[in-house]
């Protein structure tokens, strides 16, 4: 699978990663996975919290994660 078929979100991520790798050429750091997760996770959490009007219980349900995990991630990204 080339990553471009499927949802619009998957296609956008695929294009962004390809562009990043091209732009970085041979200088991409060895921590792409962690970088990508941080770049995607923080704004996703912020948007879900906004959508859920700050209600952590509801946000955790929408995300499909435990409320304690959500609280930990909100603190990690300075969103709490």
C-alpha positions in Angstrom: 0.0 0.0 0.0 1.4 3.4 -1.0 -0.3 5.4 1.8 -2.1 7.6 -0.7 -5.3 5.6 -1.0 -7.9 5.7 1.6 -9.0 8.6 3.8 -8.2 12.3 3.1 -6.3 12.4 6.4 -4.1 9.4 5.4 -3.4 11.1 2.1 -2.5 14.4 3.7 -0.1 12.6 6.2 1.5 10.6 3.4 2.1 13.8 1.3 3.5 15.7 4.4 5.9 12.8 5.3 7.1 12.5 1.7 7.6 16.3 1.5 9.5 16.3 4.8 11.8 13.5 3.7 12.5 15.2 0.4 13.1 18.5 2.1 15.4 17.0 4.7 17.3 14.9 2.0 20.0 13.0 3.9 19.7 15.1 7.0 16.5 13.7 8.5 17.0 12.8 12.1 16.6 9.3 13.3 13.6 10.1 15.4 11.0 10.6 12.7 8.4 8.5 14.4 8.5 10.5 17.7 8.6 13.8 15.7 5.6 12.8 13.7 3.6 11.6 16.7 4.3 14.9 18.6 3.4 17.0 15.5 0.1 15.2 15.0 -0.9 14.3 18.5 -0.8 17.8 20.1 -3.1 19.5 17.6 -5.4 16.5 17.5 -5.8 16.6 21.3 -6.3 20.4 21.2 -9.0 20.1 18.6 -10.8 17.2 20.3 -10.8 19.1 23.6 -12.2 22.2 21.8 -14.8 20.0 20.1 -15.8 18.4 23.5 -15.9 21.9 25.1 -13.1 20.9 27.5 -14.9 17.8 28.9 -12.1 15.3 29.4 -14.5 12.3 29.9 -16.1 13.0 26.5 -12.8 13.7 24.8 -11.4 10.4 26.1 -14.4 8.6 24.7 -14.1 10.3 21.3 -10.4 9.4 21.2 -10.9 5.9 22.4 -8.4 6.2 25.3 -8.5 6.1 29.0 -9.2 9.4 30.8 -5.9 9.1 32.8 -4.0 8.7 29.5 -5.7 11.8 28.1 -4.8 13.8 31.2 -1.2 12.6 30.9 -1.0 13.6 27.2 -2.6 17.0 27.8 0.1 17.7 30.5 2.8 16.4 28.2 1.9 18.9 25.5 1.0 21.8 27.9 -2.7 21.6 27.0 -3.9 21.0 30.6 
